[in-house]
Amino acid sequence: MTFLDPGSVGLSLNHEPGADVAVIDCVADAAPRVTLHKVPYDIASAAFDIMAWELPAQIANVIKTGHG
């Protein structure tokens, strides 16, 4: 089994907060199967750190809401 990061953590393509993970199952004599999963993480802490680092507030909002 192989794990891939299909994008930036927190900057979701499906407009839902969380981290997106792609899992590729490779089995002998079969086509690889790809599944996408949403993995929770500490969104509040990530948004707090963004503000503490004096990054734009919009980035913290995107982390919290999944869209900008």
mmCIF file as Biopython writes it, N, C-alpha, C and O atoms, coordinates in Angstrom:
data_model
#
loop_
_atom_site.group_PDB
_atom_site.id
_atom_site.type_symbol
_atom_site.label_atom_id
_atom_site.label_alt_id
_atom_site.label_comp_id
_atom_site.label_asym_id
_atom_site.label_entity_id
_atom_site.label_seq_id
_atom_site.pdbx_PDB_ins_code
_atom_site.Cartn_x
_atom_site.Cartn_y
_atom_site.Cartn_z
_atom_site.occupancy
_atom_site.B_iso_or_equiv
_atom_site.auth_seq_id
_atom_site.auth_asym_id
_atom_site.pdbx_PDB_model_num
ATOM 1   N N  . MET A ? 1  ? 0.850   -1.158 0.000   1.0 0.0 1  A 1 
ATOM 2   C CA . MET A ? 1  ? 0.000   0.000  0.000   1.0 0.0 1  A 1 
ATOM 3   C C  . MET A ? 1  ? 0.905   1.234  0.000   1.0 0.0 1  A 1 
ATOM 4   O O  . MET A ? 1  ? 1.916   1.270  0.702   1.0 0.0 1  A 1 
ATOM 5   N N  . THR A ? 2  ? 0.538   2.235  -0.786  1.0 0.0 2  A 1 
ATOM 6   C CA . THR A ? 2  ? 1.284   3.482  -0.885  1.0 0.0 2  A 1 
ATOM 7   C C  . THR A ? 2  ? 0.358   4.635  -0.537  1.0 0.0 2  A 1 
ATOM 8   O O  . THR A ? 2  ? -0.797  4.657  -0.963  1.0 0.0 2  A 1 
ATOM 9   N N  . PHE A ? 3  ? 0.855   5.593  0.234   1.0 0.0 3  A 1 
ATOM 10  C CA . PHE A ? 3  ? 0.086   6.787  0.589   1.0 0.0 3  A 1 
ATOM 11  C C  . PHE A ? 3  ? 0.668   7.980  -0.150  1.0 0.0 3  A 1 
ATOM 12  O O  . PHE A ? 3  ? 1.886   8.153  -0.205  1.0 0.0 3  A 1 
ATOM 13  N N  . LEU A ? 4  ? -0.199  8.794  -0.713  1.0 0.0 4  A 1 
ATOM 14  C CA . LEU A ? 4  ? 0.209   10.004 -1.418  1.0 0.0 4  A 1 
ATOM 15  C C  . LEU A ? 4  ? -0.543  11.197 -0.867  1.0 0.0 4  A 1 
ATOM 16  O O  . LEU A ? 4  ? -1.666  11.059 -0.383  1.0 0.0 4  A 1 
ATOM 17  N N  . ASP A ? 5  ? 0.071   12.370 -0.938  1.0 0.0 5  A 1 
ATOM 18  C CA . ASP A ? 5  ? -0.593  13.618 -0.579  1.0 0.0 5  A 1 
ATOM 19  C C  . ASP A ? 5  ? -1.090  14.235 -1.876  1.0 0.0 5  A 1 
ATOM 20  O O  . ASP A ? 5  ? -0.281  14.719 -2.669  1.0 0.0 5  A 1 
ATOM 21  N N  . PRO A ? 6  ? -2.418  14.233 -2.120  1.0 0.0 6  A 1 
ATOM 22  C CA . PRO A ? 6  ? -2.937  14.750 -3.391  1.0 0.0 6  A 1 
ATOM 23  C C  . PRO A ? 6  ? -3.041  16.274 -3.430  1.0 0.0 6  A 1 
ATOM 24  O O  . PRO A ? 6  ? -3.563  16.830 -4.396  1.0 0.0 6  A 1 
ATOM 25  N N  . GLY A ? 7  ? -2.560  16.946 -2.407  1.0 0.0 7  A 1 
ATOM 26  C CA . GLY A ? 7  ? -2.622  18.410 -2.382  1.0 0.0 7  A 1 
ATOM 27  C C  . GLY A ? 7  ? -2.135  18.936 -1.055  1.0 0.0 7  A 1 
ATOM 28  O O  . GLY A ? 7  ? -1.632  18.179 -0.226  1.0 0.0 7  A 1 
ATOM 29  N N  . SER A ? 8  ? -2.280  20.215 -0.852  1.0 0.0 8  A 1 
ATOM 30  C CA . SER A ? 8  ? -1.849  20.825 0.405   1.0 0.0 8  A 1 
ATOM 31  C C  . SER A ? 8  ? -2.810  20.466 1.530   1.0 0.0 8  A 1 
ATOM 32  O O  . SER A ? 8  ? -4.027  20.468 1.345   1.0 0.0 8  A 1 
ATOM 33  N N  . VAL A ? 9  ? -2.260  20.162 2.681   1.0 0.0 9  A 1 
ATOM 34  C CA . VAL A ? 9  ? -3.092  19.904 3.852   1.0 0.0 9  A 1 
ATOM 35  C C  . VAL A ? 9  ? -3.800  21.202 4.214   1.0 0.0 9  A 1 
ATOM 36  O O  . VAL A ? 9  ? -3.163  22.246 4.353   1.0 0.0 9  A 1 
ATOM 37  N N  . GLY A ? 10 ? -5.105  21.134 4.363   1.0 0.0 10 A 1 
ATOM 38  C CA . GLY A ? 10 ? -5.890  22.293 4.749   1.0 0.0 10 A 1 
ATOM 39  C C  . GLY A ? 10 ? -6.440  23.096 3.594   1.0 0.0 10 A 1 
ATOM 40  O O  . GLY A ? 10 ? -7.441  23.794 3.758   1.0 0.0 10 A 1 
ATOM 41  N N  . LEU A ? 11 ? -5.822  23.023 2.438   1.0 0.0 11 A 1 
ATOM 42  C CA . LEU A ? 11 ? -6.322  23.748 1.270   1.0 0.0 11 A 1 
ATOM 43  C C  . LEU A ? 11 ? -7.034  22.737 0.386   1.0 0.0 11 A 1 
ATOM 44  O O  . LEU A ? 11 ? -6.537  22.340 -0.668  1.0 0.0 11 A 1 
ATOM 45  N N  . SER A ? 12 ? -8.192  22.341 0.838   1.0 0.0 12 A 1 
ATOM 46  C CA . SER A ? 12 ? -8.941  21.239 0.254   1.0 0.0 12 A 1 
ATOM 47  C C  . SER A ? 12 ? -9.533  21.585 -1.111  1.0 0.0 12 A 1 
ATOM 48  O O  . SER A ? 12 ? -9.962  22.713 -1.353  1.0 0.0 12 A 1 
ATOM 49  N N  . LEU A ? 13 ? -9.547  20.609 -1.978  1.0 0.0 13 A 1 
ATOM 50  C CA . LEU A ? 13 ? -10.171 20.781 -3.287  1.0 0.0 13 A 1 
ATOM 51  C C  . LEU A ? 13 ? -11.684 20.563 -3.238  1.0 0.0 13 A 1 
ATOM 52  O O  . LEU A ? 13 ? -12.405 21.003 -4.133  1.0 0.0 13 A 1 
ATOM 53  N N  . ASN A ? 14 ? -12.162 19.885 -2.196  1.0 0.0 14 A 1 
ATOM 54  C CA . ASN A ? 14 ? -13.606 19.624 -2.116  1.0 0.0 14 A 1 
ATOM 55  C C  . ASN A ? 14 ? -14.304 20.536 -1.115  1.0 0.0 14 A 1 
ATOM 56  O O  . ASN A ? 14 ? -15.458 20.295 -0.761  1.0 0.0 14 A 1 
ATOM 57  N N  . HIS A ? 15 ? -13.623 21.571 -0.659  1.0 0.0 15 A 1 
ATOM 58  C CA . HIS A ? 15 ? -14.191 22.599 0.219   1.0 0.0 15 A 1 
ATOM 59  C C  . HIS A ? 15 ? -14.642 22.067 1.566   1.0 0.0 15 A 1 
ATOM 60  O O  . HIS A ? 15 ? -15.617 22.559 2.132   1.0 0.0 15 A 1 
ATOM 61  N N  . GLU A ? 16 ? -13.941 21.064 2.086   1.0 0.0 16 A 1 
ATOM 62  C CA . GLU A ? 16 ? -14.185 20.547 3.429   1.0 0.0 16 A 1 
ATOM 63  C C  . GLU A ? 16 ? -12.883 20.637 4.205   1.0 0.0 16 A 1 
ATOM 64  O O  . GLU A ? 16 ? -11.833 20.264 3.682   1.0 0.0 16 A 1 
ATOM 65  N N  . PRO A ? 17 ? -12.925 21.130 5.463   1.0 0.0 17 A 1 
ATOM 66  C CA . PRO A ? 17 ? -11.692 21.186 6.245   1.0 0.0 17 A 1 
ATOM 67  C C  . PRO A ? 17 ? -11.115 19.798 6.469   1.0 0.0 17 A 1 
ATOM 68  O O  . PRO A ? 17 ? -11.854 18.815 6.520   1.0 0.0 17 A 1 
ATOM 69  N N  . GLY A ? 18 ? -9.809  19.717 6.600   1.0 0.0 18 A 1 
ATOM 70  C CA . GLY A ? 18 ? -9.132  18.455 6.857   1.0 0.0 18 A 1 
ATOM 71  C C  . GLY A ? 18 ? -8.055  18.202 5.828   1.0 0.0 18 A 1 
ATOM 72  O O  . GLY A ? 18 ? -7.870  18.983 4.895   1.0 0.0 18 A 1 
ATOM 73  N N  . ALA A ? 19 ? -7.357  17.118 6.004   1.0 0.0 19 A 1 
ATOM 74  C CA . ALA A ? 19 ? -6.282  16.735 5.091   1.0 0.0 19 A 1 
ATOM 75  C C  . ALA A ? 19 ? -6.798  15.667 4.132   1.0 0.0 19 A 1 
ATOM 76  O O  . ALA A ? 19 ? -7.499  14.740 4.539   1.0 0.0 19 A 1 
ATOM 77  N N  . ASP A ? 20 ? -6.451  15.802 2.871   1.0 0.0 20 A 1 
ATOM 78  C CA . ASP A ? 20 ? -6.835  14.806 1.871   1.0 0.0 20 A 1 
ATOM 79  C C  . ASP A ? 20 ? -5.681  13.832 1.664   1.0 0.0 20 A 1 
ATOM 80  O O  . ASP A ? 20 ? -4.525  14.239 1.548   1.0 0.0 20 A 1 
ATOM 81  N N  . VAL A ? 21 ? -6.006  12.545 1.619   1.0 0.0 21 A 1 
ATOM 82  C CA . VAL A ? 21 ? -5.012  11.498 1.415   1.0 0.0 21 A 1 
ATOM 83  C C  . VAL A ? 21 ? -5.493  10.590 0.297   1.0 0.0 21 A 1 
ATOM 84  O O  . VAL A ? 21 ? -6.667  10.222 0.249   1.0 0.0 21 A 1 
ATOM 85  N N  . ALA A ? 22 ? -4.588  10.232 -0.599  1.0 0.0 22 A 1 
ATOM 86  C CA . ALA A ? 22 ? -4.887  9.251  -1.642  1.0 0.0 22 A 1 
ATOM 87  C C  . ALA A ? 22 ? -4.179  7.950  -1.275  1.0 0.0 22 A 1 
ATOM 88  O O  . ALA A ? 22 ? -2.994  7.954  -0.941  1.0 0.0 22 A 1 
ATOM 89  N N  . VAL A ? 23 ? -4.900  6.849  -1.338  1.0 0.0 23 A 1 
ATOM 90  C CA . VAL A ? 23 ? -4.331  5.528  -1.076  1.0 0.0 23 A 1 
ATOM 91  C C  . VAL A ? 23 ? -4.379  4.751  -2.375  1.0 0.0 23 A 1 
ATOM 92  O O  . VAL A ? 23 ? -5.432  4.637  -3.003  1.0 0.0 23 A 1 
ATOM 93  N N  . ILE A ? 24 ? -3.232  4.215  -2.778  1.0 0.0 24 A 1 
ATOM 94  C CA . ILE A ? 24 ? -3.149  3.411  -3.995  1.0 0.0 24 A 1 
ATOM 95  C C  . ILE A ? 24 ? -2.881  1.971  -3.582  1.0 0.0 24 A 1 
ATOM 96  O O  . ILE A ? 24 ? -1.848  1.664  -2.987  1.0 0.0 24 A 1 
ATOM 97  N N  . ASP A ? 25 ? -3.829  1.093  -3.907  1.0 0.0 25 A 1 
ATOM 98  C CA . ASP A ? 25 ? -3.659  -0.347 -3.660  1.0 0.0 25 A 1 
ATOM 99  C C  . ASP A ? 25 ? -3.124  -0.995 -4.924  1.0 0.0 25 A 1 
ATOM 100 O O  . ASP A ? 25 ? -3.750  -0.934 -5.982  1.0 0.0 25 A 1 
ATOM 101 N N  . CYS A ? 26 ? -1.975  -1.606 -4.803  1.0 0.0 26 A 1 
ATOM 102 C CA . CYS A ? 26 ? -1.371  -2.321 -5.933  1.0 0.0 26 A 1 
ATOM 103 C C  . CYS A ? 26 ? -1.325  -3.803 -5.587  1.0 0.0 26 A 1 
ATOM 104 O O  . CYS A ? 26 ? -0.618  -4.218 -4.668  1.0 0.0 26 A 1 
ATOM 105 N N  . VAL A ? 27 ? -2.077  -4.581 -6.325  1.0 0.0 27 A 1 
ATOM 106 C CA . VAL A ? 27 ? -2.152  -6.016 -6.116  1.0 0.0 27 A 1 
ATOM 107 C C  . VAL A ? 27 ? -1.675  -6.688 -7.396  1.0 0.0 27 A 1 
ATOM 108 O O  . VAL A ? 27 ? -2.015  -6.252 -8.495  1.0 0.0 27 A 1 
ATOM 109 N N  . ALA A ? 28 ? -0.900  -7.732 -7.256  1.0 0.0 28 A 1 
ATOM 110 C CA . ALA A ? 28 ? -0.381  -8.450 -8.429  1.0 0.0 28 A 1 
ATOM 111 C C  . ALA A ? 28 ? -1.521  -8.869 -9.342  1.0 0.0 28 A 1 
ATOM 112 O O  . ALA A ? 28 ? -2.565  -9.324 -8.875  1.0 0.0 28 A 1 
ATOM 113 N N  . ASP A ? 29 ? -1.320  -8.714 -10.631 1.0 0.0 29 A 1 
ATOM 114 C CA . ASP A ? 29 ? -2.279  -9.118 -11.661 1.0 0.0 29 A 1 
ATOM 115 C C  . ASP A ? 29 ? -3.603  -8.350 -11.603 1.0 0.0 29 A 1 
ATOM 116 O O  . ASP A ? 29 ? -4.626  -8.854 -12.066 1.0 0.0 29 A 1 
ATOM 117 N N  . ALA A ? 30 ? -3.594  -7.149 -11.045 1.0 0.0 30 A 1 
ATOM 118 C CA . ALA A ? 30 ? -4.806  -6.321 -11.006 1.0 0.0 30 A 1 
ATOM 119 C C  . ALA A ? 30 ? -4.408  -4.865 -11.237 1.0 0.0 30 A 1 
ATOM 120 O O  . ALA A ? 30 ? -3.281  -4.461 -10.951 1.0 0.0 30 A 1 
ATOM 121 N N  . ALA A ? 31 ? -5.334  -4.105 -11.747 1.0 0.0 31 A 1 
ATOM 122 C CA . ALA A ? 31 ? -5.079  -2.683 -11.949 1.0 0.0 31 A 1 
ATOM 123 C C  . ALA A ? 31 ? -5.005  -1.988 -10.584 1.0 0.0 31 A 1 
ATOM 124 O O  . ALA A ? 31 ? -5.739  -2.359 -9.668  1.0 0.0 31 A 1 
ATOM 125 N N  . PRO A ? 32 ? -4.140  -0.998 -10.440 1.0 0.0 32 A 1 
ATOM 126 C CA . PRO A ? 32 ? -4.091  -0.260 -9.176  1.0 0.0 32 A 1 
ATOM 127 C C  . PRO A ? 32 ? -5.435  0.386  -8.881  1.0 0.0 32 A 1 
ATOM 128 O O  . PRO A ? 32 ? -6.135  0.829  -9.792  1.0 0.0 32 A 1 
ATOM 129 N N  . ARG A ? 33 ? -5.789  0.435  -7.603  1.0 0.0 33 A 1 
ATOM 130 C CA . ARG A ? 33 ? -7.042  1.053  -7.182  1.0 0.0 33 A 1 
ATOM 131 C C  . ARG A ? 33 ? -6.717  2.260  -6.311  1.0 0.0 33 A 1 
ATOM 132 O O  . ARG A ? 33 ? -5.964  2.143  -5.344  1.0 0.0 33 A 1 
ATOM 133 N N  . VAL A ? 34 ? -7.275  3.407  -6.645  1.0 0.0 34 A 1 
ATOM 134 C CA . VAL A ? 34 ? -7.033  4.645  -5.911  1.0 0.0 34 A 1 
ATOM 135 C C  . VAL A ? 34 ? -8.294  5.043  -5.155  1.0 0.0 34 A 1 
ATOM 136 O O  . VAL A ? 34 ? -9.379  5.096  -5.733  1.0 0.0 34 A 1 
ATOM 137 N N  . THR A ? 35 ? -8.148  5.321  -3.868  1.0 0.0 35 A 1 
ATOM 138 C CA . THR A ? 35 ? -9.258  5.833  -3.077  1.0 0.0 35 A 1 
ATOM 139 C C  . THR A ? 35 ? -8.809  7.106  -2.363  1.0 0.0 35 A 1 
ATOM 140 O O  . THR A ? 35 ? -7.663  7.206  -1.926  1.0 0.0 35 A 1 
ATOM 141 N N  . LEU A ? 36 ? -9.708  8.070  -2.246  1.0 0.0 36 A 1 
ATOM 142 C CA . LEU A ? 36 ? -9.425  9.322  -1.561  1.0 0.0 36 A 1 
ATOM 143 C C  . LEU A ? 36 ? -10.114 9.324  -0.206  1.0 0.0 36 A 1 
ATOM 144 O O  . LEU A ? 36 ? -11.249 8.869  -0.071  1.0 0.0 36 A 1 
ATOM 145 N N  . HIS A ? 37 ? -9.411  9.843  0.796   1.0 0.0 37 A 1 
ATOM 146 C CA . HIS A ? 37 ? -9.929  9.870  2.158   1.0 0.0 37 A 1 
ATOM 147 C C  . HIS A ? 37 ? -9.695  11.243 2.763   1.0 0.0 37 A 1 
ATOM 148 O O  . HIS A ? 37 ? -8.728  11.923 2.419   1.0 0.0 37 A 1 
ATOM 149 N N  . LYS A ? 38 ? -10.580 11.650 3.664   1.0 0.0 38 A 1 
ATOM 150 C CA . LYS A ? 38 ? -10.419 12.876 4.439   1.0 0.0 38 A 1 
ATOM 151 C C  . LYS A ? 38 ? -9.903  12.476 5.814   1.0 0.0 38 A 1 
ATOM 152 O O  . LYS A ? 38 ? -10.497 11.630 6.481   1.0 0.0 38 A 1 
ATOM 153 N N  . VAL A ? 39 ? -8.791  13.086 6.243   1.0 0.0 39 A 1 
ATOM 154 C CA . VAL A ? 39 ? -8.180  12.773 7.527   1.0 0.0 39 A 1 
ATOM 155 C C  . VAL A ? 39 ? -8.257  14.016 8.417   1.0 0.0 39 A 1 
ATOM 156 O O  . VAL A ? 39 ? -7.772  15.079 8.030   1.0 0.0 39 A 1 
ATOM 157 N N  . PRO A ? 40 ? -8.853  13.897 9.591   1.0 0.0 40 A 1 
ATOM 158 C CA . PRO A ? 40 ? -8.939  15.065 10.469  1.0 0.0 40 A 1 
ATOM 159 C C  . PRO A ? 40 ? -7.573  15.413 11.072  1.0 0.0 40 A 1 
ATOM 160 O O  . PRO A ? 40 ? -6.715  14.546 11.241  1.0 0.0 40 A 1 
ATOM 161 N N  . TYR A ? 41 ? -7.395  16.672 11.385  1.0 0.0 41 A 1 
ATOM 162 C CA . TYR A ? 41 ? -6.226  17.121 12.130  1.0 0.0 41 A 1 
ATOM 163 C C  . TYR A ? 41 ? -6.647  18.327 12.958  1.0 0.0 41 A 1 
ATOM 164 O O  . TYR A ? 41 ? -7.779  18.793 12.831  1.0 0.0 41 A 1 
ATOM 165 N N  . ASP A ? 42 ? -5.767  18.838 13.797  1.0 0.0 42 A 1 
ATOM 166 C CA . ASP A ? 42 ? -6.100  19.923 14.713  1.0 0.0 42 A 1 
ATOM 167 C C  . ASP A ? 42 ? -6.170  21.248 13.955  1.0 0.0 42 A 1 
ATOM 168 O O  . ASP A ? 42 ? -5.192  21.992 13.885  1.0 0.0 42 A 1 
ATOM 169 N N  . ILE A ? 43 ? -7.334  21.525 13.396  1.0 0.0 43 A 1 
ATOM 170 C CA . ILE A ? 43 ? -7.550  22.710 12.560  1.0 0.0 43 A 1 
ATOM 171 C C  . ILE A ? 43 ? -7.399  23.990 13.383  1.0 0.0 43 A 1 
ATOM 172 O O  . ILE A ? 43 ? -6.820  24.965 12.905  1.0 0.0 43 A 1 
ATOM 173 N N  . ALA A ? 44 ? -7.908  23.997 14.606  1.0 0.0 44 A 1 
ATOM 174 C CA . ALA A ? 44 ? -7.836  25.191 15.450  1.0 0.0 44 A 1 
ATOM 175 C C  . ALA A ? 44 ? -6.382  25.574 15.727  1.0 0.0 44 A 1 
ATOM 176 O O  . ALA A ? 44 ? -6.027  26.752 15.673  1.0 0.0 44 A 1 
ATOM 177 N N  . SER A ? 45 ? -5.549  24.589 16.022  1.0 0.0 45 A 1 
ATOM 178 C CA . SER A ? 45 ? -4.133  24.879 16.274  1.0 0.0 45 A 1 
ATOM 179 C C  . SER A ? 45 ? -3.432  25.386 15.026  1.0 0.0 45 A 1 
ATOM 180 O O  . SER A ? 45 ? -2.608  26.298 15.098  1.0 0.0 45 A 1 
ATOM 181 N N  . ALA A ? 46 ? -3.755  24.800 13.886  1.0 0.0 46 A 1 
ATOM 182 C CA . ALA A ? 46 ? -3.150  25.245 12.631  1.0 0.0 46 A 1 
ATOM 183 C C  . ALA A ? 46 ? -3.536  26.692 12.337  1.0 0.0 46 A 1 
ATOM 184 O O  . ALA A ? 46 ? -2.686  27.491 11.945  1.0 0.0 46 A 1 
ATOM 185 N N  . ALA A ? 47 ? -4.813  27.034 12.524  1.0 0.0 47 A 1 
ATOM 186 C CA . ALA A ? 47 ? -5.266  28.402 12.285  1.0 0.0 47 A 1 
ATOM 187 C C  . ALA A ? 47 ? -4.621  29.368 13.284  1.0 0.0 47 A 1 
ATOM 188 O O  . ALA A ? 47 ? -4.243  30.481 12.920  1.0 0.0 47 A 1 
ATOM 189 N N  . PHE A ? 48 ? -4.499  28.939 14.535  1.0 0.0 48 A 1 
ATOM 190 C CA . PHE A ? 48 ? -3.845  29.771 15.552  1.0 0.0 48 A 1 
ATOM 191 C C  . PHE A ? 48 ? -2.405  30.062 15.159  1.0 0.0 48 A 1 
ATOM 192 O O  . PHE A ? 48 ? -1.956  31.206 15.240  1.0 0.0 48 A 1 
ATOM 193 N N  . ASP A ? 49 ? -1.679  29.034 14.734  1.0 0.0 49 A 1 
ATOM 194 C CA . ASP A ? 49 ? -0.277  29.217 14.328  1.0 0.0 49 A 1 
ATOM 195 C C  . ASP A ? 49 ? -0.159  30.170 13.149  1.0 0.0 49 A 1 
ATOM 196 O O  . ASP A ? 49 ? 0.752   30.997 13.105  1.0 0.0 49 A 1 
ATOM 197 N N  . ILE A ? 50 ? -1.066  30.060 12.206  1.0 0.0 50 A 1 
ATOM 198 C CA . ILE A ? 50 ? -1.048  30.955 11.040  1.0 0.0 50 A 1 
ATOM 199 C C  . ILE A ? 50 ? -1.168  32.409 11.495  1.0 0.0 50 A 1 
ATOM 200 O O  . ILE A ? 50 ? -0.444  33.280 11.013  1.0 0.0 50 A 1 
ATOM 201 N N  . MET A ? 51 ? -2.080  32.660 12.417  1.0 0.0 51 A 1 
ATOM 202 C CA . MET A ? 51 ? -2.253  34.023 12.928  1.0 0.0 51 A 1 
ATOM 203 C C  . MET A ? 51 ? -1.030  34.448 13.762  1.0 0.0 51 A 1 
ATOM 204 O O  . MET A ? 51 ? -0.601  35.600 13.693  1.0 0.0 51 A 1 
ATOM 205 N N  . ALA A ? 52 ? -0.474  33.517 14.546  1.0 0.0 52 A 1 
ATOM 206 C CA . ALA A ? 52 ? 0.701   33.834 15.366  1.0 0.0 52 A 1 
ATOM 207 C C  . ALA A ? 52 ? 1.915   34.172 14.497  1.0 0.0 52 A 1 
ATOM 208 O O  . ALA A ? 52 ? 2.752   34.990 14.880  1.0 0.0 52 A 1 
ATOM 209 N N  . TRP A ? 53 ? 2.002   33.550 13.347  1.0 0.0 53 A 1 
ATOM 210 C CA . TRP A ? 53 ? 3.112   33.829 12.416  1.0 0.0 53 A 1 
ATOM 211 C C  . TRP A ? 53 ? 2.853   35.077 11.578  1.0 0.0 53 A 1 
ATOM 212 O O  . TRP A ? 53 ? 3.641   35.427 10.699  1.0 0.0 53 A 1 
ATOM 213 N N  . GLU A ? 54 ? 1.729   35.743 11.867  1.0 0.0 54 A 1 
ATOM 214 C CA . GLU A ? 54 ? 1.334   36.970 11.178  1.0 0.0 54 A 1 
ATOM 215 C C  . GLU A ? 54 ? 1.156   36.774 9.668   1.0 0.0 54 A 1 
ATOM 216 O O  . GLU A ? 54 ? 1.445   37.665 8.869   1.0 0.0 54 A 1 
ATOM 217 N N  . LEU A ? 55 ? 0.675   35.588 9.306   1.0 0.0 55 A 1 
ATOM 218 C CA . LEU A ? 55 ? 0.313   35.334 7.912   1.0 0.0 55 A 1 
ATOM 219 C C  . LEU A ? 55 ? -1.079  35.913 7.677   1.0 0.0 55 A 1 
ATOM 220 O O  . LEU A ? 55 ? -1.786  36.214 8.638   1.0 0.0 55 A 1 
ATOM 221 N N  . PRO A ? 56 ? -1.484  36.073 6.424   1.0 0.0 56 A 1 
ATOM 222 C CA . PRO A ? 56 ? -2.809  36.649 6.159   1.0 0.0 56 A 1 
ATOM 223 C C  . PRO A ? 56 ? -3.936  35.856 6.826   1.0 0.0 56 A 1 
ATOM 224 O O  . PRO A ? 56 ? -3.950  34.626 6.797   1.0 0.0 56 A 1 
ATOM 225 N N  . ALA A ? 57 ? -4.880  36.589 7.426   1.0 0.0 57 A 1 
ATOM 226 C CA . ALA A ? 57 ? -6.017  35.962 8.115   1.0 0.0 57 A 1 
ATOM 227 C C  . ALA A ? 57 ? -6.826  35.075 7.167   1.0 0.0 57 A 1 
ATOM 228 O O  . ALA A ? 57 ? -7.454  34.116 7.613   1.0 0.0 57 A 1 
ATOM 229 N N  . GLN A ? 58 ? -6.819  35.379 5.873   1.0 0.0 58 A 1 
ATOM 230 C CA . GLN A ? 58 ? -7.563  34.576 4.906   1.0 0.0 58 A 1 
ATOM 231 C C  . GLN A ? 58 ? -7.063  33.133 4.884   1.0 0.0 58 A 1 
ATOM 232 O O  . GLN A ? 58 ? -7.848  32.210 4.667   1.0 0.0 58 A 1 
ATOM 233 N N  . ILE A ? 59 ? -5.779  32.935 5.104   1.0 0.0 59 A 1 
ATOM 234 C CA . ILE A ? 59 ? -5.235  31.568 5.124   1.0 0.0 59 A 1 
ATOM 235 C C  . ILE A ? 59 ? -5.825  30.802 6.303   1.0 0.0 59 A 1 
ATOM 236 O O  . ILE A ? 59 ? -6.217  29.645 6.149   1.0 0.0 59 A 1 
ATOM 237 N N  . ALA A ? 60 ? -5.894  31.420 7.465   1.0 0.0 60 A 1 
ATOM 238 C CA . ALA A ? 60 ? -6.493  30.768 8.640   1.0 0.0 60 A 1 
ATOM 239 C C  . ALA A ? 60 ? -7.959  30.448 8.376   1.0 0.0 60 A 1 
ATOM 240 O O  . ALA A ? 60 ? -8.446  29.394 8.787   1.0 0.0 60 A 1 
ATOM 241 N N  . ASN A ? 61 ? -8.664  31.341 7.698   1.0 0.0 61 A 1 
ATOM 242 C CA . ASN A ? 61 ? -10.074 31.107 7.377   1.0 0.0 61 A 1 
ATOM 243 C C  . ASN A ? 61 ? -10.229 29.916 6.432   1.0 0.0 61 A 1 
ATOM 244 O O  . ASN A ? 61 ? -11.142 29.106 6.596   1.0 0.0 61 A 1 
ATOM 245 N N  . VAL A ? 62 ? -9.353  29.810 5.462   1.0 0.0 62 A 1 
ATOM 246 C CA . VAL A ? 62 ? -9.404  28.669 4.534   1.0 0.0 62 A 1 
ATOM 247 C C  . VAL A ? 62 ? -9.160  27.366 5.279   1.0 0.0 62 A 1 
ATOM 248 O O  . VAL A ? 62 ? -9.830  26.369 5.010   1.0 0.0 62 A 1 
ATOM 249 N N  . ILE A ? 63 ? -8.207  27.355 6.214   1.0 0.0 63 A 1 
ATOM 250 C CA . ILE A ? 63 ? -7.924  26.165 7.003   1.0 0.0 63 A 1 
ATOM 251 C C  . ILE A ? 63 ? -9.171  25.761 7.796   1.0 0.0 63 A 1 
ATOM 252 O O  . ILE A ? 63 ? -9.500  24.577 7.867   1.0 0.0 63 A 1 
ATOM 253 N N  . LYS A ? 64 ? -9.867  26.741 8.393   1.0 0.0 64 A 1 
ATOM 254 C CA . LYS A ? 64 ? -11.040 26.450 9.220   1.0 0.0 64 A 1 
ATOM 255 C C  . LYS A ? 64 ? -12.256 26.007 8.428   1.0 0.0 64 A 1 
ATOM 256 O O  . LYS A ? 64 ? -13.017 25.152 8.881   1.0 0.0 64 A 1 
ATOM 257 N N  . THR A ? 65 ? -12.448 26.587 7.236   1.0 0.0 65 A 1 
ATOM 258 C CA . THR A ? 65 ? -13.685 26.348 6.499   1.0 0.0 65 A 1 
ATOM 259 C C  . THR A ? 65 ? -13.532 25.415 5.300   1.0 0.0 65 A 1 
ATOM 260 O O  . THR A ? 65 ? -14.513 24.836 4.833   1.0 0.0 65 A 1 
ATOM 261 N N  . GLY A ? 66 ? -12.314 25.268 4.807   1.0 0.0 66 A 1 
ATOM 262 C CA . GLY A ? 66 ? -12.096 24.437 3.626   1.0 0.0 66 A 1 
ATOM 263 C C  . GLY A ? 66 ? -12.212 25.208 2.320   1.0 0.0 66 A 1 
ATOM 264 O O  . GLY A ? 66 ? -11.965 24.648 1.252   1.0 0.0 66 A 1 
ATOM 265 N N  . HIS A ? 67 ? -12.584 26.481 2.387   1.0 0.0 67 A 1 
ATOM 266 C CA . HIS A ? 67 ? -12.644 27.300 1.165   1.0 0.0 67 A 1 
ATOM 267 C C  . HIS A ? 67 ? -12.406 28.754 1.530   1.0 0.0 67 A 1 
ATOM 268 O O  . HIS A ? 67 ? -12.530 29.146 2.691   1.0 0.0 67 A 1 
ATOM 269 N N  . GLY A ? 68 ? -12.062 29.551 0.523   1.0 0.0 68 A 1 
ATOM 270 C CA . GLY A ? 68 ? -11.681 30.944 0.790   1.0 0.0 68 A 1 
ATOM 271 C C  . GLY A ? 68 ? -12.623 31.956 0.320   1.0 0.0 68 A 1 
ATOM 272 O O  . GLY A ? 68 ? -12.385 33.151 0.500   1.0 0.0 68 A 1 
#
